[in-house]
Amino acid sequence: MRERSLTIPQIGMIAGTRVALGAGIGLLLAERAGAKRRGAGWALLAVGALTTIPIAVNLFRKKQTSFQQTMIA
């Protein structure tokens, strides 16, 4: 298994995407969710999923680059 070093802000970004995904799924699975809650659930799910992609690409790249450089570009 490869070891990767992460900074505190990187860990925070990863945790934030997981929270958004989890909250979105939770709102979508709630039995008494109204239209507004379902809309918020879909939005959180989309944000969580879409922000996971660049983080995962950056994490699994062979070339070690700065996380901030990829987030700015």
C-alpha positions in Angstrom: 0.0 0.0 0.0 1.3 3.5 -0.9 1.5 6.1 1.8 0.4 9.6 1.0 0.9 12.6 3.1 -2.0 15.0 3.5 -2.2 18.4 5.1 -4.9 19.5 7.5 -6.7 21.6 4.9 -6.7 18.6 2.5 -8.2 16.4 5.1 -10.9 19.1 5.8 -11.7 19.2 2.1 -12.1 15.5 1.9 -14.3 15.4 5.0 -16.4 18.3 3.7 -17.2 16.4 0.5 -18.1 13.3 2.5 -20.4 15.4 4.7 -22.2 16.9 1.7 -22.7 13.5 0.1 -24.0 12.0 3.4 -26.3 14.9 4.1 -27.6 14.8 0.6 -28.3 11.0 0.7 -29.9 11.4 4.1 -32.3 14.1 2.9 -33.2 12.0 -0.2 -33.9 8.9 1.9 -36.0 10.8 4.5 -39.6 9.6 4.4 -41.2 12.9 5.1 -39.0 15.0 2.9 -40.9 17.8 1.2 -40.0 19.2 -2.2 -37.6 21.8 -0.7 -35.7 19.1 1.3 -35.5 16.8 -1.8 -34.1 19.8 -3.8 -31.5 20.5 -1.1 -30.7 16.8 -1.0 -30.0 16.6 -4.7 -27.9 19.8 -4.5 -25.8 18.5 -1.7 -25.4 15.1 -3.4 -24.3 16.8 -6.6 -21.9 19.2 -4.9 -20.3 16.3 -2.9 -20.0 14.1 -5.9 -18.6 16.8 -8.2 -16.0 18.1 -5.7 -14.8 14.6 -5.0 -13.6 14.2 -8.6 -10.8 16.8 -8.6 -9.7 15.8 -5.1 -9.4 12.2 -6.1 -7.5 13.0 -9.3 -5.1 15.2 -7.3 -4.7 12.5 -4.6 -3.9 9.7 -7.0 -1.6 11.5 -9.4 1.8 10.1 -9.6 3.4 13.5 -9.8 3.3 15.2 -6.4 2.0 18.7 -6.8 0.7 21.2 -4.3 -3.0 20.9 -3.4 -3.4 24.7 -3.4 -1.9 25.0 -6.9 -4.5 22.6 -8.4 -7.4 24.3 -6.5 -6.4 27.7 -7.9 -5.9 26.6 -11.5 
